[in-house]
Amino acid sequence: MSALRRKLGDVYRISLTDGNFGFMQHVANDATQLGSAVVLVLRKTYPPSATFAFEKELVRDGFFAHVFLKAGKILHIWEHFHWSQPVVQGPIPVIWAICSVKDMQLDTSRHWKLWRTNDEMHAPSSQEELTNAELGLVISPPQIVQRIEHGAYLIRYPRRILVA
């Protein structure tokens, strides 16, 4: 078994449940979240016969997520496809949100922290900032497939309420 490269710009082809494929690009590593890879996942799906060049695709319709790249390879959910210049230059344009571990199974949580990739966590300054933040958990490979196919993760997570 060959070692999995972890190089910024690597593009991975994601096997979807309907036989089509999705694609994502490794755009950063986040030391704030367990050293996980930050990927830009395209929402658009492609049939097996389609040609694909990440750098030519419209990447505005995608989402960012934290993942462990090796886990997706081990589970045969994604494979390295090719390398292209990272489509995100400079800071990742996402604010991440995570709640307190003790609140993970509640319906709502008032204990949130926000951060930008590789920055320190801080309390949210407004409900809007909290609401617009991307879920900062390290997402399992099957949940990446879920979000591509259905537009949302199928994991239980509390609603976001700012501490008053």
Contact map, one row per residue, 1 for C-alpha under 8 A:
11100000000000000000000000000000000000000000000000000000000000000000000000000000000000000000000000000000000000000000000000000000000000000000000000000000000000000000
11110000000000000000000000000000000000000000000000000000000000000000000000000000000000000000000000000000000000000000000000000000000000000000000000000000000000000000
11111000000000000000000000000000000000000000000000000000000000000000000000000000000000000000000000000000000000000000000000000000000000000000000000000000000000000000
01111100000000000000000000000000000000000000000000000000000000000000110010000000000000000000000000000000000000000000000000000000000000000000000000000000000000000000
00111110000000000000000000000000000000000000000000000000000000000000000000000000000000000000000000000000000000000000000000000000000000000000000000000000000000000000
00011111010000000000000001000000000000000000000000000000000000000000100000000000000000000000000000000000000000000000000000000000000000000000000000000000000000000000
00001111110000000000000001000000000000000000000000000000000000000000000000000000000000000000000000000000000000000000000000000000000000000000000000000000000000000000
00000111110000000000000011110000000000000000000000000000000000000000000000000000000001000000000000000000000000000000000000000000000000000000000000000000000000000000
00000011111000000000000011100000000000000000000000000000000000000000000000000000001111100000000000000000000000000000000000000000000000000000000000000000000000000000
00000111111100000000000011000000000000000000000000000000000000000000000000000001111101000000000000000000000000000000000000000000000000000000000000000000000000000000
00000000111110000000001111000000000000000000000000000100000000000000000000000001111100000000000000000000000000000000000000000000000000000000000000000000000000000000
00000000011111000000001110000000000000000000000000000000000000000000000000000111110000000000000000000000000000000000000000000000000000000000000000000000000000000000
00000000001111100000111100000000000000000000000000000000000000000000000000000111100000000000000000000000000000000000000000000000000000000000000000000000000000000000
00000000000111110000111100000000000000000000000000000000000000000000000000001110000000000000000000000000000000000000000000000000000000000000000010000000000000000000
00000000000011111011110000000000000000000000000000000000000000000000000000011100000000000000000000000000000000000000000000000000000000000000000010000000000000000000
00000000000001111111110000000000000000000000000000000000000000000000000000001000000000000000000000000000000000000000000000000000000000000000000010001000000000000000
00000000000000111111000000000000000000000000000000000000000000000000000000000000000000000000000000000000000000000000000000000000000000000000000010000000000000000000
00000000000000011111000000000000000000000000000000000000000000000000000000000000000000000000000000000000000000000000000000000000000000000000000000000000000000000000
00000000000000111111100000000000000000000000001100000000000000000000000000000000000000000000000000000000000000000000000000000000000000000000000000000000000000000000
00000000000000111111110000000000000000000000111100000000000000000000000000000000000000000000000000000000000000000000000000000000000000000000000000000000000000000000
00000000000011110011111000000000000000000000111100000000000000000000000000000000000000000000000000000000000000000000000000000000000000000000000000000000000000000000
00000000000011110001111100000000000000001111110000000000000000000000000000000000000000000000000000000000000000000000000000000000000000000000000000010000000000000000
00000000001111000000111110000000000000001100100000000100000000000000000000000000000000000000000000000000000000000000000000000000000000000000000000000000000000000000
00000000001111000000011111000000000000111100000000000000000000000000000000000000000000000000000000000000000000000000000000000000000000000000000000000000000000000000
00000001111100000000001111100000000000111000000000000100000000000000000000000000000001000000000000000000000000000000000000000000000000000000000000000000000000000000
00000111111000000000000111110000000011110000000000000000000000000000000000000000000001000000000000000000000000000000000000000000000000000000000000000000000000000000
00000001100000000000000011111000000011110000000000000000000000000000000000000000000001110000000000000000000000000000000000000000000000000000000000000000000000000000
00000001000000000000000001111100000011100000000000000000000000000000000000000000000000000001000000000000000000000000000000000000000000000000000000000000000000000000
00000000000000000000000000111110001111000000000000000000000000000000000000000000000000000000000000000000000000000000110000000000000000000000000000000000000000000000
00000000000000000000000000011111111111000000000000000000000000000100000000000000000000000000000000000000000000000000110000000000000000000000000000000000000000000000
00000000000000000000000000001111111100000000000000000000000000000000000000000000000000000000000000000000000000000000110000000000000000000000000000000000000000000000
00000000000000000000000000000111111000000000000000000000000000000000000000000000000000000000000000000000000000000000111110000000000000000000000000000000000000000000
00000000000000000000000000000111111100000000000000000000000000000100000000000000000000000000000000000000000000000000000000000000000000011100000000000000000000000000
00000000000000000000000000000111111100000000000000000000000000000000000000000000000000000000000000000000000000000000000000000000000000000000000000000000000000000000
00000000000000000000000000001111111110000000000000000000000000000000000000000000000000000000000000000000000000000000000000000000000000000000000000000000000000000000
00000000000000000000000000001110111111000000000000000000000000000111000000000000000000000000000000000000000000000000000000000000000000000100000000000000000000000000
00000000000000000000000001111100001111100000000000000000000000000111100000000000000000000000000000000000000000000000000000000000000000000000000000000000000000000000
00000000000000000000000001111100000111110000000000000000000000011110000000000000000000000000000000000000000000000000000000000000000000000000000000000000000000000000
00000000000000000000000111110000000011111000000000000000000000011110000000000000000000000000000000000000000000000000000000000000000000000000000000000000000000000000
00000000000000000000000111100000000001111100000000000000000001111000000000000000000000000000000000000000000000000000000000000000000000000000000000000000000000000000
00000000000000000000011110000000000000111110000000000000000001111000000000000000000000000000000000000000000000000000000000000000000000000000000000010000000000000000
00000000000000000000011100000000000000011111100000000000001011100000000000000000000000000000000000000000000000000000000000000000000000000000000000010000000000000000
00000000000000000000010000000000000000001111100000000000000011100000000000000000000000000000000000000000000000000000000000000000000000000000000000011000000000000000
00000000000000000000010000000000000000000111110000000000000010000000000000000000000000000000000000000000000000000000000000000000000000000000000000010000000000000000
00000000000000000001111000000000000000000111111000000000000000000000000000000000000000000000000000000000000000000000000000000000000000000000000000010000000000000000
00000000000000000001110000000000000000000001111101000000000000000000000000000000000000000000000000000000000000000000000000000000000000000000000000000000000000000000
00000000000000000011100000000000000000000000111111000000000000000000000000000000000000000000000000000000000000000000000000000000000000000000000000000000000000000000
00000000000000000011100000000000000000000000011111000000000000000000000000000000000000000000000000000000000000000000000000000000000000000000000000000000000000000000
00000000000000000000000000000000000000000000001111100000000000000000000000000000000000000000000000000000000000000000000000000000000000000000000000000000000000000000
00000000000000000000000000000000000000000000011111110000000000000000000000000000000000000000000000000000000000000000000000000000000000000000000000000000000000000000
00000000000000000000000000000000000000000000000011111000000000000000000000000000000000000000000000000000000000000000000000000000000000000000000000000000000000000000
00000000000000000000000000000000000000000000000001111100100000000000000000000000000000000000000000000000000000000000000000000000000000000000000000000000000000000000
00000000000000000000000000000000000000000000000000111111100000000000000000000000000000000000000000000000000000000000000000000000000000000000000000000000000000000000
00000000001000000000001010000000000000000000000000011111100000000000000000000000000100000000000000000000000000000000000000000000000000000000000000000000000000000000
00000000000000000000000000000000000000000000000000001111100000000000000000000000000111100000000000000000000000000000000000000000000000000000000000000000000000000000
00000000000000000000000000000000000000000000000000001111110000000000000000000000000000000000000000000000000000000000000000000000000000000000000000000000000000000000
00000000000000000000000000000000000000000000000000011111111000000000000000000000000000000000000000000000000000000000000000000000000000000000000000000000000000000000
00000000000000000000000000000000000000000000000000000001111110000000000000000000000000000000000000000000000000000000000000000000000000000000000000000000000000000000
00000000000000000000000000000000000000000100000000000000111111000000000000000000000000100000000000000000000000000000000000000000000000000000000000000000000000000000
00000000000000000000000000000000000000000000000000000000011111000000000000000000000000000000000000000000000000000000000000000000000000000000000000000000000000000000
00000000000000000000000000000000000000000111000000000000011111100000000000000000000000000000000000000000000000000000000000000000000000000000000000000000000000000000
00000000000000000000000000000000000000011110000000000000001111110000000000000000000000000000000000000000000000000000000000000000000000000000000000000000000000000000
00000000000000000000000000000000000000011110000000000000000011111000000000000000000000000000000000000000000000000000000000000000000000000000000000000000000000000000
00000000000000000000000000000000000001111000000000000000000001111100000000000000000000000000010000000000000000000000000000000000000001000000000000000000000000000000
00000000000000000000000000000000000001111000000000000000000000111110000000000000000000000000000000000000000000000000000000000000000001110110000000000000000000000000
00000000000000000000000000000100100111100000000000000000000000011111000000000000000000000000000000000000000000000000000000000000000000011110000000000000000000000000
00000000000000000000000000000000000111100000000000000000000000001111100000000000000000000000000000000000000000000000000000000000000000000111100000000000000000000000
00000000000000000000000000000000000110000000000000000000000000000111111100000000000000000000000000000000000000000000000000000000000000000111000000000000000000000000
00010100000000000000000000000000000010000000000000000000000000000011111110000000000000000000000000000000000000000000000000000000000000000000000000000000000000000000
00010000000000000000000000000000000000000000000000000000000000000001111111000000000000000000000000000000000000000000000000000000000000000000000000000000000000000000
00000000000000000000000000000000000000000000000000000000000000000001111111100000000000000000000000000000000000000000000000000000000000000001100000000000000000000000
00000000000000000000000000000000000000000000000000000000000000000001111111111110000000000000000000000000000000000000000000000000000000000001100000000000000000000000
00010000000000000000000000000000000000000000000000000000000000000000111111111110000000000000000000000000000000000000000000000000000000000000000000000000000000000000
00000000000000000000000000000000000000000000000000000000000000000000011111111000000000000000000000000000000000000000000000000000000000000000000000000000000000000000
00000000000000000000000000000000000000000000000000000000000000000000001111111100000000000000000000000000000000000000000000000000000000000000100000000000000000000000
00000000000000100000000000000000000000000000000000000000000000000000000111111110000000000000000000000000000000000000000000000000000000000000000000000000000000000000
00000000000001110000000000000000000000000000000000000000000000000000000111111110000000000000000000000000000000000000000000000000000000000000110000000000000000000000
00000000000111100000000000000000000000000000000000000000000000000000000110111111000000000000000000000000000000000000000000000000000000000000000000000000000000000000
00000000000111000000000000000000000000000000000000000000000000000000000110011111100000000000000000000000000000000000000000000000000000000000000000000000000000000000
00000000011110000000000000000000000000000000000000000000000000000000000000000111110000000000000000000000000000000000000000000000000000000000000000000000000000000000
00000000011110000000000000000000000000000000000000000000000000000000000000000011111000000000000000000000000000000000000000000000000000000000000000000000000000000000
00000000011100000000000000000000000000000000000000000000000000000000000000000001111100000000000000000000000000000000000000000000000000000000000000000000000000000000
00000000111000000000000000000000000000000000000000000000000000000000000000000000111110000000000000000000000000000000000000000000000000000000000000000000000000000000
00000000111000000000000000000000000000000000000000000110000000000000000000000000011111000000000000000000000000000000000000000000000000000000000000000000000000000000
00000000100000000000000000000000000000000000000000000010000000000000000000000000001111100000000000000000000000000000000000000000000000000000000000000000000000000000
00000001110000000000000011100000000000000000000000000010000000000000000000000000000111111000000000000000000000000000000000000000000000000000000000000000000000000000
00000000100000000000000000100000000000000000000000000010001000000000000000000000000011111000000000000000000000000000000000000000000000000000000000000000000000000000
00000000000000000000000000100000000000000000000000000000000000000000000000000000000001111111000000000000000000000000000000000000000000000000000000000000000000000000
00000000000000000000000000000000000000000000000000000000000000000000000000000000000001111111000000000000000000000000000000000000000000000000000000000000000000000000
00000000000000000000000000000000000000000000000000000000000000000000000000000000000000011111000000000000000000000000000000000000000000000000000000000000000000000000
00000000000000000000000000000000000000000000000000000000000000000000000000000000000000011111100000000000000000000000100000000000000000000000000000000000000000000000
00000000000000000000000000010000000000000000000000000000000000000000000000000000000000011111110000000000000000000001100000000000000000000000000000000000000000000000
00000000000000000000000000000000000000000000000000000000000000000000000000000000000000000011111000000000000000000000000000000000000000000000000000000000000000000000
00000000000000000000000000000000000000000000000000000000000000010000000000000000000000000001111100000000000000000001100000000000000011000000000000000000000000000000
00000000000000000000000000000000000000000000000000000000000000000000000000000000000000000000111110000000000000000111100000000000000111000000000000000000000000000000
00000000000000000000000000000000000000000000000000000000000000000000000000000000000000000000011111000000000000000111100000000000000011110000000000000000000000000000
00000000000000000000000000000000000000000000000000000000000000000000000000000000000000000000001111100000000000011110000000000000010011111000000000000000000000000000
00000000000000000000000000000000000000000000000000000000000000000000000000000000000000000000000111110000000000011100000000000000000000111000000000000000000000000000
00000000000000000000000000000000000000000000000000000000000000000000000000000000000000000000000011111011000011111000000000000000000000000000000000000000000001000000
00000000000000000000000000000000000000000000000000000000000000000000000000000000000000000000000001111111000010110000000000000000000000000000000000000000000000000000
00000000000000000000000000000000000000000000000000000000000000000000000000000000000000000000000000111111000000000000000000000000000000000000000000000000000000000000
00000000000000000000000000000000000000000000000000000000000000000000000000000000000000000000000000011111100000000000000000000000000000000000000000000000000000000000
00000000000000000000000000000000000000000000000000000000000000000000000000000000000000000000000000111111110110100000000000000000000000000000000000000000000001000000
00000000000000000000000000000000000000000000000000000000000000000000000000000000000000000000000000111111110010000000000000000000000000000000000000000000000111000000
00000000000000000000000000000000000000000000000000000000000000000000000000000000000000000000000000000111111000000000000000000000000000000000000000000000000111000000
00000000000000000000000000000000000000000000000000000000000000000000000000000000000000000000000000000011111110000000000000000000000000000000000000000000000011000000
00000000000000000000000000000000000000000000000000000000000000000000000000000000000000000000000000000000111110000000000000000000000000000000000000000000000011100000
00000000000000000000000000000000000000000000000000000000000000000000000000000000000000000000000000000010011111000000000000000000000000000000000000000000000001111000
00000000000000000000000000000000000000000000000000000000000000000000000000000000000000000000000000110011011111110000000000000000000000000000000000000000000001111000
00000000000000000000000000000000000000000000000000000000000000000000000000000000000000000000000000100000000111110000000000000000000000000000000000000000000000011110
00000000000000000000000000000000000000000000000000000000000000000000000000000000000000000000000000110010000011111000000000000000000000000000000000000000000000000110
00000000000000000000000000000000000000000000000000000000000000000000000000000000000000000000000011110000000011111100000000110000000000000000000000000000000000010100
00000000000000000000000000000000000000000000000000000000000000000000000000000000000000000000000011100000000000111110000011110000000000000000000000000000000000000000
00000000000000000000000000000000000000000000000000000000000000000000000000000000000000000000001111000000000000011111000011110000010010000000000000000000000000000000
00000000000000000000000000000000000000000000000000000000000000000000000000000000000000000000001110000000000000001111111111000000000000000000000000000000000000000000
00000000000000000000000000000000000000000000000000000000000000000000000000000000000000000001011100000000000000000111111110000000000000000000000000000000000000000000
00000000000000000000000000001111000000000000000000000000000000000000000000000000000000000011011100000000000000000011111000000000000000000000000000000000000000000000
00000000000000000000000000001111000000000000000000000000000000000000000000000000000000000000000000000000000000000011111100000000000000000000000000000000000000000000
00000000000000000000000000000001000000000000000000000000000000000000000000000000000000000000000000000000000000000011111110000000000000000000000000000000000000000000
00000000000000000000000000000001000000000000000000000000000000000000000000000000000000000000000000000000000000000011011111000000000000000000000000000000000000000000
00000000000000000000000000000001000000000000000000000000000000000000000000000000000000000000000000000000000000001111001111100000000000000000000000000000000000000000
00000000000000000000000000000000000000000000000000000000000000000000000000000000000000000000000000000000000000001110000111110000000000000000000000000000000000000000
00000000000000000000000000000000000000000000000000000000000000000000000000000000000000000000000000000000000000011100000011111000000000000000000000000000000000000000
00000000000000000000000000000000000000000000000000000000000000000000000000000000000000000000000000000000000000011100000001111110110000000000000000000000000000000100
00000000000000000000000000000000000000000000000000000000000000000000000000000000000000000000000000000000000000000000000000111110110000000000000000000000000000000000
00000000000000000000000000000000000000000000000000000000000000000000000000000000000000000000000000000000000000000000000000011111110000000000000000000000000000000100
00000000000000000000000000000000000000000000000000000000000000000000000000000000000000000000000000000000000000000000000000011111111000000000000000000000000000001100
00000000000000000000000000000000000000000000000000000000000000000000000000000000000000000000000000000000000000000000000000000111111100000000000000000000000000000000
00000000000000000000000000000000000000000000000000000000000000000000000000000000000000000000000000000000000000000000000000011111111110000000000000000000000000000000
00000000000000000000000000000000000000000000000000000000000000000000000000000000000000000000000010000000000000000100000000011111111110000000000000000000000000011100
00000000000000000000000000000000000000000000000000000000000000000000000000000000000000000000000000000000000000000000000000000011111110000000000000000000000000010000
00000000000000000000000000000000000000000000000000000000000000000000000000000000000000000000001000000000000000000000000000000001111111000000000000000000000000000000
00000000000000000000000000000000000000000000000000000000000000000000000000000000000000000000011110000000000000000100000000000000111111100000000000000000000000000000
00000000000000000000000000000000000000000000000000000000000000011000000000000000000000000000011110000000000000000000000000000000000111110000000000000000000000000000
00000000000000000000000000000000000000000000000000000000000000001000000000000000000000000000000111000000000000000000000000000000000011111000000000000000000000000000
00000000000000000000000000000000100000000000000000000000000000001100000000000000000000000000000111000000000000000000000000000000000001111100000000000000000000000000
00000000000000000000000000000000100000000000000000000000000000000100000000000000000000000000000011000000000000000000000000000000000000111110000000000000000000000000
00000000000000000000000000000000100100000000000000000000000000001111000000000000000000000000000000000000000000000000000000000000000000011111000000000000000000000000
00000000000000000000000000000000000000000000000000000000000000001111000000000000000000000000000000000000000000000000000000000000000000001111101100000000000000000000
00000000000000000000000000000000000000000000000000000000000000000011001100000000000000000000000000000000000000000000000000000000000000000111111100000000000000000000
00000000000000000000000000000000000000000000000000000000000000000010001100101000000000000000000000000000000000000000000000000000000000000011111110000000000000000000
00000000000000000000000000000000000000000000000000000000000000000000000000001000000000000000000000000000000000000000000000000000000000000001111111000000000000000000
00000000000000000000000000000000000000000000000000000000000000000000000000000000000000000000000000000000000000000000000000000000000000000011111111100000111000000000
00000000000000000000000000000000000000000000000000000000000000000000000000000000000000000000000000000000000000000000000000000000000000000011111111110000100000000000
00000000000001111000000000000000000000000000000000000000000000000000000000000000000000000000000000000000000000000000000000000000000000000000111111111000000000000000
00000000000000000000000000000000000000000000000000000000000000000000000000000000000000000000000000000000000000000000000000000000000000000000011111111111110000000000
00000000000000000000000000000000000000000000000000000000000000000000000000000000000000000000000000000000000000000000000000000000000000000000001111111111110000000000
00000000000000000000010000000000000000001111100000000000000000000000000000000000000000000000000000000000000000000000000000000000000000000000000111111111000000000000
00000000000000010000000000000000000000000010000000000000000000000000000000000000000000000000000000000000000000000000000000000000000000000000000011111110000000000000
00000000000000000000000000000000000000000000000000000000000000000000000000000000000000000000000000000000000000000000000000000000000000000000000001111111100000000000
00000000000000000000000000000000000000000000000000000000000000000000000000000000000000000000000000000000000000000000000000000000000000000000000001111111100000000000
00000000000000000000000000000000000000000000000000000000000000000000000000000000000000000000000000000000000000000000000000000000000000000000000001110111110000000000
00000000000000000000000000000000000000000000000000000000000000000000000000000000000000000000000000000000000000000000000000000000000000000000001101100111111000000000
00000000000000000000000000000000000000000000000000000000000000000000000000000000000000000000000000000000000000000000000000000000000000000000001001100001111100000000
00000000000000000000000000000000000000000000000000000000000000000000000000000000000000000000000000000000000000000000000000000000000000000000001000000000111110000000
00000000000000000000000000000000000000000000000000000000000000000000000000000000000000000000000000000001100000000000000000000000000000000000000000000000011111000000
00000000000000000000000000000000000000000000000000000000000000000000000000000000000000000000000000000001111000000000000000000000000000000000000000000000001111100000
00000000000000000000000000000000000000000000000000000000000000000000000000000000000000000000000000100011111110000000000000000000000000000000000000000000000111110000
00000000000000000000000000000000000000000000000000000000000000000000000000000000000000000000000000000000001110000000000000000000000000000000000000000000000011111000
00000000000000000000000000000000000000000000000000000000000000000000000000000000000000000000000000000000000111010000000000000000011000000000000000000000000001111100
00000000000000000000000000000000000000000000000000000000000000000000000000000000000000000000000000000000000111000000000000000010010000000000000000000000000000111110
00000000000000000000000000000000000000000000000000000000000000000000000000000000000000000000000000000000000001110000000000010110010000000000000000000000000000011111
00000000000000000000000000000000000000000000000000000000000000000000000000000000000000000000000000000000000001100000000000000000000000000000000000000000000000001111
00000000000000000000000000000000000000000000000000000000000000000000000000000000000000000000000000000000000000000000000000000000000000000000000000000000000000000111
